[in-house]
Amino acid sequence: MADLIWMIVKALAGLICVGCLMRAYLQWLRLPAHNPLSQLCFKLTNWIVLPLRRAMSSPGLLDWASLLAAFLVTLVAVGFKATLFADQISGEGPWGLPAGPGFLLLALVWMIGWWLRFLVFLLIAHVLMSWFGASPAAEAVRPVLAAMVEPMVGPIRQLLHKGRPQGLDFSPVVVFLLIQVVLAAHDEIDRGLNRVLFLI
């Protein structure tokens, strides 16, 4: 039962964390706020981002309130797991540190992992939308997806095709594979931290 509860809580925390990170990313890209993805992020994250924003200085290029919200949500998820599996906590963090810093590090690792998995989803959605997205709704989302993947795909496209692909553009595939490599290393770190902190 505890495992099922944890799966649900972790999925919800991951969704809100990604929403906060995407909100910060969209602002960094300076995309118009009326696009569908921004509106979705606002509905999902206003409850935590707006109070933090009021307590912080006005955002510049980086939306620090959204980034902090993402980390806090992830930290709450780590705390929930620590409460749910309290009998399995080792009391010692990695490299001989106390468990507290270890939990902070685990929250950061989870946040990065959720974002990397979202980027994989984003790449797949972008490719599928460019192939099959002919509906009016797709027309509204496609430019936003293209703008979101361009910082990743653009440099690779420049290397592969000198910025002008002839025929198929393989740059999304290369980015996808690179993210998978990073995710493999990330998952090893995640498993190692869990073994140290939770003895599992």
C-alpha positions as CSV (number, residue, x, y, z in Angstrom):
1,M,0.0,0.0,0.0
2,A,2.8,2.4,0.9
3,D,4.4,1.8,-2.5
4,L,1.2,2.6,-4.3
5,I,0.7,5.8,-2.3
6,W,4.3,6.8,-3.1
7,M,3.9,6.2,-6.8
8,I,0.8,8.5,-6.9
9,V,2.5,11.2,-4.8
10,K,5.7,11.1,-6.9
11,A,3.8,11.3,-10.1
12,L,1.8,14.4,-8.9
13,A,5.0,16.0,-7.6
14,G,6.8,15.3,-10.9
15,L,3.9,16.9,-12.8
16,I,3.9,20.1,-10.7
17,C,7.7,20.3,-10.7
18,V,7.8,20.0,-14.5
19,G,5.0,22.6,-14.8
20,C,7.1,25.0,-12.7
21,L,10.3,24.3,-14.7
22,M,8.4,24.7,-18.0
23,R,7.0,28.0,-16.8
24,A,10.6,29.2,-16.1
25,Y,11.8,27.9,-19.5
26,L,9.0,29.5,-21.5
27,Q,9.8,32.8,-19.8
28,W,13.5,32.4,-20.6
29,L,12.5,31.9,-24.2
30,R,10.4,35.0,-24.0
31,L,7.4,33.4,-25.6
32,P,4.1,35.2,-25.5
33,A,2.2,34.3,-22.3
34,H,-1.1,33.7,-24.2
35,N,0.1,30.5,-25.9
36,P,-1.6,27.2,-24.8
37,L,1.3,25.7,-22.9
38,S,2.0,28.8,-20.9
39,Q,-1.7,29.0,-19.9
40,L,-1.5,25.3,-18.8
41,C,1.5,26.1,-16.7
42,F,-0.2,29.0,-15.1
43,K,-3.2,26.9,-14.1
44,L,-1.0,24.2,-12.7
45,T,1.5,26.3,-10.8
46,N,0.0,29.7,-9.9
47,W,-0.9,28.5,-6.4
48,I,2.8,28.1,-5.5
49,V,4.7,30.4,-7.9
50,L,2.7,33.6,-7.3
51,P,3.2,33.7,-3.5
52,L,6.9,33.1,-4.0
53,R,7.1,35.8,-6.6
54,R,5.5,38.3,-4.3
55,A,8.1,37.5,-1.7
56,M,11.0,37.8,-4.2
57,S,12.3,40.5,-6.4
58,S,10.8,41.0,-9.8
59,P,11.9,38.3,-12.3
60,G,14.6,39.0,-14.8
61,L,15.7,36.7,-17.5
62,L,15.3,33.7,-15.1
63,D,12.1,33.1,-13.3
64,W,13.6,32.3,-9.9
65,A,10.2,31.9,-8.3
66,S,9.3,29.1,-10.6
67,L,12.7,27.4,-10.2
68,L,12.4,27.7,-6.4
69,A,8.8,26.3,-6.6
70,A,10.0,23.3,-8.6
71,F,12.7,22.6,-6.1
72,L,10.4,23.0,-3.1
73,V,7.8,20.6,-4.6
74,T,10.5,18.1,-5.2
75,L,11.9,18.5,-1.7
76,V,8.4,17.9,-0.3
77,A,8.2,14.7,-2.3
78,V,11.5,13.6,-0.8
79,G,10.2,14.5,2.7
80,F,7.0,12.5,2.0
81,K,9.1,9.5,1.0
82,A,11.2,9.8,4.1
83,T,8.1,9.9,6.3
84,L,6.4,7.0,4.4
85,F,9.5,4.8,4.6
86,A,10.9,6.1,7.9
87,D,11.9,2.6,9.0
88,Q,14.3,2.3,6.0
89,I,16.2,5.6,6.4
90,S,19.9,5.0,7.1
91,G,20.5,8.3,8.9
92,E,23.6,8.9,6.8
93,G,24.0,10.7,3.6
94,P,26.4,10.2,0.7
95,W,30.2,10.7,1.2
96,G,29.7,10.5,5.0
97,L,27.5,13.6,5.1
98,P,24.4,13.8,7.4
99,A,21.2,12.7,5.8
100,G,19.8,16.3,5.6
101,P,22.2,17.4,2.8
102,G,21.7,14.0,1.2
103,F,17.9,14.7,0.9
104,L,18.6,18.1,-0.6
105,L,20.9,16.5,-3.2
106,L,18.3,13.8,-3.9
107,A,15.7,16.5,-4.5
108,L,18.0,18.2,-7.0
109,V,18.6,14.9,-8.8
110,W,14.9,14.1,-9.0
111,M,14.2,17.6,-10.3
112,I,16.8,17.2,-13.0
113,G,15.5,13.7,-13.9
114,W,11.9,14.8,-14.3
115,W,13.0,17.7,-16.5
116,L,15.1,15.4,-18.7
117,R,12.2,13.0,-19.1
118,F,10.0,15.9,-20.0
119,L,12.5,17.0,-22.7
120,V,12.3,13.5,-24.2
121,F,8.5,13.8,-24.3
122,L,8.9,17.3,-25.8
123,L,11.1,16.1,-28.6
124,I,8.7,13.2,-29.5
125,A,5.7,15.6,-29.4
126,H,7.5,18.0,-31.6
127,V,8.4,15.4,-34.2
128,L,4.9,13.9,-34.2
129,M,3.3,17.3,-34.5
130,S,5.5,18.2,-37.4
131,W,4.5,15.0,-39.2
132,F,0.8,14.7,-38.3
133,G,-0.4,17.9,-36.6
134,A,-2.8,19.4,-39.1
135,S,-5.7,20.3,-36.8
136,P,-6.3,24.0,-35.6
137,A,-5.3,23.0,-32.1
138,A,-2.0,21.6,-33.4
139,E,-1.4,24.8,-35.4
140,A,-1.5,26.7,-32.1
141,V,0.8,24.4,-30.3
142,R,3.3,23.6,-33.0
143,P,5.2,27.0,-33.0
144,V,5.6,26.8,-29.2
145,L,7.0,23.2,-29.4
146,A,9.4,24.3,-32.1
147,A,10.6,27.2,-30.1
148,M,11.1,25.0,-27.0
149,V,13.2,22.4,-28.8
150,E,15.2,24.8,-30.9
151,P,17.8,25.6,-28.2
152,M,18.6,21.8,-28.0
153,V,18.1,20.9,-31.7
154,G,19.5,24.1,-33.3
155,P,23.2,23.6,-32.4
156,I,23.1,19.9,-33.5
157,R,21.4,20.8,-36.7
158,Q,24.1,23.3,-37.4
159,L,26.7,20.6,-36.9
160,L,25.0,18.0,-38.9
161,H,23.4,20.0,-41.7
162,K,25.1,23.4,-41.5
163,G,21.8,24.7,-40.3
164,R,19.9,23.7,-43.5
165,P,18.9,20.0,-43.6
166,Q,18.4,18.5,-47.0
167,G,15.7,15.9,-46.7
168,L,15.2,14.4,-43.2
169,D,16.5,16.4,-40.2
170,F,18.2,13.9,-37.9
171,S,19.1,16.5,-35.2
172,P,16.1,15.6,-33.0
173,V,17.2,12.0,-33.0
174,V,20.7,12.9,-32.0
175,V,19.4,15.1,-29.2
176,F,17.1,12.3,-28.1
177,L,20.1,9.8,-27.9
178,L,22.2,12.3,-26.0
179,I,19.4,12.8,-23.4
180,Q,19.1,9.1,-23.0
181,V,22.9,8.9,-22.3
182,V,22.5,11.6,-19.7
183,L,19.5,9.9,-18.2
184,A,21.3,6.6,-17.9
185,A,24.0,8.4,-15.8
186,H,21.3,10.2,-13.9
187,D,19.5,7.0,-13.0
188,E,22.7,5.5,-11.6
189,I,23.2,8.5,-9.4
190,D,19.5,8.3,-8.3
191,R,19.8,4.6,-7.4
192,G,23.0,5.2,-5.5
193,L,21.5,8.0,-3.4
194,N,18.4,5.9,-2.7
195,R,20.6,3.0,-1.6
196,V,22.5,5.3,0.8
197,L,19.6,7.3,2.2
198,F,16.9,4.7,2.2
199,L,18.8,1.4,2.2
200,I,16.9,0.3,-0.9
